[in-house]
């Protein structure tokens, strides 16, 4: 099955809602991004603890819609009762999701919402607009009244995560999209090397910046590398979102000023629990379930609720 990575297969089938055993399939955007590696590991552990059969597939890269469609079809053929998915595109897999639901499969989005949200039965995720707003509010406070001179390092175009974090950040820092204070933007598809190259390209146009938004921590690391290579890292307030252990260490070590922690383990555990209940009783979750976010920094700002990196390292990507 080109474009997907198979973790484990199952055989046989069960009927949801008849006291049967759940068969859970997980489809992530990639199998290399540390965030999705953690989410997959958490789902696998939760499935094992519940005695649930489990299989994990992934696209080859962030934005691999065809790979995710093939993954959904593969899981349906294997008899999945529930499919958990982090869609690379909020619209790119809707037809495959609709076919799965029509066949009786419970479909839950993790981390990334679909458009429309009703395309899945439920979504367990960070409120990404709120997380972006937390990052933006912190950066604004850290600028201490100075006018922003901002670079924005965005994720994958068309993803609700990218859109919501971007617009949330602008709301938090108090800027409109297209404002002159935004000195440059670059898409980086969640990738560290693309972020580094993109920021290096932006720096060829201007080095007069004092703030950087990054959509996730791998892109934050690429951004830091680009700025540090030009001796500019100490001049800019760098913010990010994810809250992985490596990202928290980046904050502790001064590469980022702030990150906003998510809780993918909670998403995965709640998704597996919903799958178990669905197989047992036929009950389905619905709507959006916010799994929370926390600002992590060792430079607290007045009016910004936060935790330090010691707390962050004790709780990174956990279930708080």
Secondary structure, DSSP 8 states (H G I E B T S, - for coil): -TT--------S---TTTT---EEEEEES-SSSHHHHHHHHHHHHHHHHHT-EEEEEE-SSTT-HHHHHHHHHHHHHTT-SEEEE--SSTTTTHHHHHHHHHTT-EEEEESS--SSGGGSSEEEE--HHHHHHHHHHHHHHHTTT----EEEEE--TT-HHHHHHHHHHHHHHT--TT-TTEEEEEE-TT-HHHHHHHHHHHHTT----SEEEESSHHHHHHHHHHHHHTT-GGGSEEEEEE--HHHHHHHHTTS-SEEEE--HHHHHHHHHHHHHHHHHH-----EEEE---EEE-SS--TT---B-HHHHHHHTTS--
